[in-house]
Amino acid sequence: MKPPPFEYHGPVTLGEALDVLAEVGPDGKVLAGGQSLIPLLNMRLAAPAHLVDVNRVPGLDGIEAGPAGVRVGALARHAAVERSPRAAAVQPLLRQALRLVAHPVIRNRGTVVGSLVHADPAAELPAVLALLGGSVRLASRGGEREIPAARFFTGPMESALRPGELAVSAFFPALPARSGTAFHEVARRHGDYAMAGVAAAVTLDEDFTIAAARVACVSVGPVPVVVDVTAACGRRPASSVPWDAVADAVRERIEPEGDIHATADYRRHLTGVLAVRALRDAAGAARGEES
């Protein structure tokens, strides 16, 4: 398979990249890691007239971790973020999710921000950003804007990115003290897209009762589905939470579709099971237990 013809651009500064994107408009696509774009080109599912390769632009591969959270630059590879001890310490859900992304060879080239822009509802990182209430910073020749996750994912493979804009970074907020996270999914083979997956975040009160609990579900809707299950948990210790009620609360909020890999009913059932598993592990992490 070969891609359709396109004009290649290799800008070497951010300003040059933004100028090119402004000129080519909707006819342009950005190449960073290329692990999603190149297969689309080869299968003729995308046919941009211009390909803008930003890999020579300096300053876009940063991974900045601080008390507020982790900011990941547009050229930061999955593997680099996964292996960053500071990023894992500030926001462990990043590493938990990245370990499930495809295979090591893909993670060595693919980028975190590229995965977010690709906006695949079966992918792990959009769910992480949505669960944490993170954001994506978009730059254009006219300036920058920061788009929260709740408004960034607009549909399957669709985001709030406009023609002429470049996603330069993504921000993953840290969680309060006594918080824990977990990510569980089921795929036919390791590295395949998940039939269903759930990211969870739990925060405990000083007496170790559940103060807040949320999940983000993948492969069960057009965008990541975030469900607040704090009320269903009932502000109890994790050991006495009515987990069947929590699973039901999650299943009521999702609208999965069936395909050759799983029926809609199976996906709904599986998502409830994974939600309970992820929430239990997240609560354990909040108590300082090792998974």
C-alpha positions as CSV (number, residue, x, y, z in Angstrom):
1,M,0.0,0.0,0.0
2,K,1.2,3.5,-0.8
3,P,0.0,6.9,0.3
4,P,-1.7,9.3,-2.0
5,P,0.6,12.1,-3.4
6,F,1.3,15.1,-1.1
7,E,3.7,18.0,-0.8
8,Y,6.1,17.6,2.0
9,H,7.1,20.5,4.3
10,G,9.9,20.3,6.9
11,P,9.8,23.4,9.0
12,V,12.7,23.9,11.5
13,T,11.1,26.5,13.8
14,L,7.7,26.8,15.4
15,G,7.0,30.0,13.6
16,E,7.8,28.4,10.3
17,A,5.5,25.5,11.1
18,L,2.6,27.7,12.0
19,D,3.1,29.8,8.8
20,V,3.0,26.7,6.7
21,L,-0.1,25.4,8.5
22,A,-1.8,28.8,8.0
23,E,-1.1,28.7,4.3
24,V,-2.2,25.2,3.6
25,G,-5.3,25.3,5.9
26,P,-7.6,22.3,5.8
27,D,-5.4,20.7,3.1
28,G,-2.6,20.1,5.6
29,K,-1.8,17.3,8.1
30,V,0.9,17.4,10.8
31,L,3.4,14.5,11.0
32,A,4.9,14.0,14.5
33,G,5.1,10.3,15.4
34,G,3.1,9.1,12.4
35,Q,1.9,5.9,14.0
36,S,-1.7,6.8,13.3
37,L,-1.4,9.0,10.3
38,I,0.9,6.9,8.1
39,P,-1.5,3.8,8.2
40,L,-4.4,6.1,7.3
41,L,-2.4,7.5,4.4
42,N,-1.4,4.0,3.2
43,M,-5.0,2.8,3.4
44,R,-6.2,5.9,1.5
45,L,-8.4,6.9,4.5
46,A,-6.7,10.3,4.5
47,A,-5.5,12.2,1.5
48,P,-4.0,15.6,2.6
49,A,-2.4,17.7,-0.1
50,H,0.3,18.8,2.3
51,L,2.2,17.0,5.0
52,V,3.9,19.2,7.6
53,D,6.7,17.3,9.5
54,V,7.4,19.0,12.8
55,N,10.1,16.6,14.0
56,R,12.8,19.2,13.3
57,V,11.1,21.9,15.4
58,P,13.1,22.3,18.7
59,G,11.4,22.7,22.1
60,L,8.4,20.5,21.4
61,D,9.6,17.3,23.1
62,G,9.5,18.5,26.7
63,I,8.1,16.7,29.7
64,E,7.5,19.1,32.6
65,A,6.3,17.7,35.9
66,G,5.5,19.9,38.9
67,P,3.0,20.1,41.8
68,A,0.1,21.1,39.5
69,G,0.6,18.3,37.0
70,V,2.5,17.1,33.9
71,R,2.8,19.1,30.7
72,V,3.8,17.0,27.7
73,G,5.1,18.5,24.5
74,A,4.0,17.7,21.0
75,L,7.1,15.6,20.2
76,A,7.3,13.7,23.5
77,R,7.2,10.0,22.6
78,H,5.0,7.6,24.5
79,A,8.1,5.7,25.7
80,A,9.7,8.9,27.0
81,V,6.7,9.8,29.1
82,E,6.2,6.2,30.2
83,R,9.8,6.1,31.5
84,S,9.8,9.5,33.2
85,P,10.0,8.9,36.9
86,R,9.0,12.5,37.7
87,A,5.9,12.3,35.4
88,A,4.9,8.9,37.0
89,A,5.4,10.4,40.5
90,V,3.2,13.4,39.8
91,Q,0.5,11.6,37.7
92,P,0.9,7.8,37.8
93,L,-2.1,7.3,35.6
94,L,0.0,8.3,32.6
95,R,2.4,5.4,33.0
96,Q,-0.5,3.0,33.9
97,A,-2.2,3.9,30.6
98,L,0.9,4.1,28.4
99,R,1.9,0.5,29.3
100,L,-1.3,-0.6,27.5
101,V,-0.7,1.5,24.4
102,A,0.1,-0.8,21.4
103,H,3.6,-2.3,21.5
104,P,7.1,-0.9,22.5
105,V,8.1,-0.2,18.9
106,I,5.0,1.9,18.4
107,R,5.5,3.7,21.7
108,N,9.1,4.5,20.7
109,R,7.8,6.7,17.8
110,G,4.2,7.6,18.7
111,T,3.5,10.8,20.6
112,V,1.2,11.5,23.5
113,V,-0.2,14.7,21.9
114,G,-0.6,13.0,18.6
115,S,-2.8,10.3,20.2
116,L,-5.0,13.0,21.7
117,V,-5.4,14.8,18.4
118,H,-6.2,11.6,16.7
119,A,-9.1,11.3,19.2
120,D,-9.8,7.6,18.8
121,P,-12.5,6.7,21.3
122,A,-10.8,3.3,21.7
123,A,-7.5,4.8,22.7
124,E,-6.2,5.1,26.3
125,L,-4.8,8.6,26.4
126,P,-8.0,10.5,25.5
127,A,-9.6,8.7,28.4
128,V,-6.8,9.8,30.7
129,L,-7.0,13.4,29.7
130,A,-10.8,13.4,30.1
131,L,-10.8,11.7,33.5
132,L,-8.2,14.1,34.9
133,G,-9.9,17.2,33.4
134,G,-6.7,18.1,31.5
135,S,-6.3,20.3,28.5
136,V,-4.6,20.7,25.1
137,R,-2.7,23.8,24.1
138,L,-3.2,24.8,20.5
139,A,-1.0,27.3,18.6
140,S,-1.6,29.2,15.4
141,R,-0.1,32.2,13.6
142,G,-2.7,34.3,15.5
143,G,-1.8,33.1,19.0
144,E,-2.5,30.2,21.4
145,R,-5.6,28.8,23.2
146,E,-6.0,26.1,25.8
147,I,-8.9,23.8,25.3
148,P,-10.2,21.6,28.2
149,A,-10.7,17.9,27.5
150,A,-14.5,18.2,27.9
151,R,-14.5,20.4,24.8
152,F,-11.5,19.0,22.9
153,F,-13.0,15.6,21.9
154,T,-15.9,16.3,19.6
155,G,-16.6,12.9,18.0
156,P,-14.9,9.7,16.9
157,M,-11.6,10.8,15.3
158,E,-12.6,14.4,15.7
159,S,-11.2,17.1,17.9
160,A,-11.5,20.9,18.4
161,L,-8.2,21.4,16.4
162,R,-8.9,24.0,13.7
163,P,-7.2,24.2,10.3
164,G,-3.9,26.2,10.7
165,E,-3.4,25.1,14.3
166,L,-0.8,22.9,15.9
167,A,-1.3,21.0,19.2
168,V,1.9,22.0,21.0
169,S,1.3,20.4,24.4
170,A,-1.1,18.7,26.7
171,F,-1.6,19.1,30.4
172,F,-2.4,16.3,32.8
173,P,-3.4,17.7,36.3
174,A,-2.1,16.1,39.5
175,L,-4.7,14.7,41.9
176,P,-5.2,15.8,45.6
177,A,-3.5,14.0,48.4
178,R,-4.8,10.5,49.3
179,S,-5.7,9.8,45.7
180,G,-5.0,6.8,43.6
181,T,-5.5,5.7,40.0
182,A,-5.7,2.6,37.9
183,F,-6.3,1.5,34.3
184,H,-7.8,-1.8,33.2
185,E,-8.8,-3.0,29.7
186,V,-9.5,-6.2,27.8
187,A,-8.2,-6.7,24.3
188,R,-8.2,-9.8,22.1
189,R,-4.4,-9.6,22.1
190,H,-2.0,-7.4,24.1
191,G,-1.5,-4.2,22.1
192,D,-4.7,-4.4,20.2
193,Y,-7.4,-1.8,20.7
194,A,-9.4,-2.6,23.8
195,M,-12.9,-4.1,23.5
196,A,-13.5,-2.1,26.6
197,G,-11.3,-0.2,29.1
198,V,-11.7,1.9,32.2
199,A,-9.4,4.5,33.9
200,A,-10.3,5.3,37.5
201,A,-9.4,7.9,40.0
202,V,-10.3,7.8,43.7
203,T,-9.7,10.3,46.4
204,L,-10.1,9.4,50.1
205,D,-11.0,11.5,53.2
206,E,-8.8,11.5,56.2
207,D,-10.8,8.6,57.6
208,F,-10.2,6.7,54.4
209,T,-13.8,6.8,53.2
210,I,-14.3,7.5,49.5
211,A,-14.5,11.3,49.0
212,A,-14.5,11.2,45.2
213,A,-14.5,8.5,42.5
214,R,-14.6,8.9,38.8
215,V,-14.1,6.6,35.8
216,A,-13.4,7.2,32.1
217,C,-14.5,4.5,29.7
218,V,-13.0,3.7,26.3
219,S,-14.6,1.8,23.3
220,V,-18.1,2.5,24.5
221,G,-19.0,5.8,22.9
222,P,-18.0,8.3,20.3
223,V,-15.7,10.1,22.8
224,P,-14.3,9.0,26.2
225,V,-17.2,8.6,28.6
226,V,-16.5,10.1,32.1
227,V,-18.8,8.9,34.9
228,D,-18.8,10.3,38.5
229,V,-19.6,7.4,40.7
230,T,-19.0,9.1,44.1
231,A,-22.7,8.9,45.0
232,A,-22.9,5.2,44.0
233,C,-19.9,4.5,46.3
234,G,-21.8,6.1,49.1
235,R,-18.8,7.8,50.9
236,R,-17.9,4.4,52.5
237,P,-14.5,2.7,52.9
238,A,-13.7,0.7,49.8
239,S,-14.2,-2.5,51.7
240,S,-17.9,-1.8,52.1
241,V,-18.8,-0.1,48.8
242,P,-21.7,-1.7,47.0
243,W,-19.7,-2.5,43.9
244,D,-22.7,-4.0,42.0
245,A,-24.5,-0.7,42.3
246,V,-21.3,1.1,41.1
247,A,-21.0,-1.2,38.1
248,D,-24.7,-0.6,37.2
249,A,-24.2,3.2,37.5
250,V,-21.4,3.0,34.9
251,R,-23.3,0.7,32.6
252,E,-26.3,3.1,32.6
253,R,-24.1,5.9,31.2
254,I,-22.5,4.2,28.3
255,E,-23.9,3.4,24.8
256,P,-21.6,0.8,23.3
257,E,-21.9,-0.6,19.8
258,G,-21.3,-4.1,18.6
259,D,-18.8,-5.1,16.0
260,I,-16.9,-8.2,14.9
261,H,-15.0,-8.3,18.1
262,A,-17.7,-7.9,20.7
263,T,-21.4,-7.4,21.0
264,A,-22.8,-4.2,22.6
265,D,-24.2,-6.2,25.5
266,Y,-20.8,-7.8,26.1
267,R,-19.1,-4.4,26.0
268,R,-21.6,-3.0,28.5
269,H,-21.1,-6.0,30.9
270,L,-17.3,-5.9,30.5
271,T,-17.1,-2.1,31.2
272,G,-18.9,-2.6,34.5
273,V,-16.6,-5.4,35.6
274,L,-13.5,-3.3,34.6
275,A,-14.9,-0.3,36.4
276,V,-15.1,-2.2,39.7
277,R,-11.6,-3.6,39.2
278,A,-10.1,-0.2,38.4
279,L,-11.9,1.6,41.2
280,R,-10.8,-1.0,43.8
281,D,-7.2,-0.8,42.6
282,A,-7.3,3.0,42.6
283,A,-8.7,3.0,46.2
284,G,-5.9,0.7,47.2
285,A,-3.3,3.0,45.7
286,A,-4.9,5.9,47.5
287,R,-4.3,4.0,50.8
288,G,-0.7,3.5,49.8
289,E,-1.1,-0.2,48.8
290,E,1.0,-1.6,46.1
291,S,-0.9,-3.2,43.1
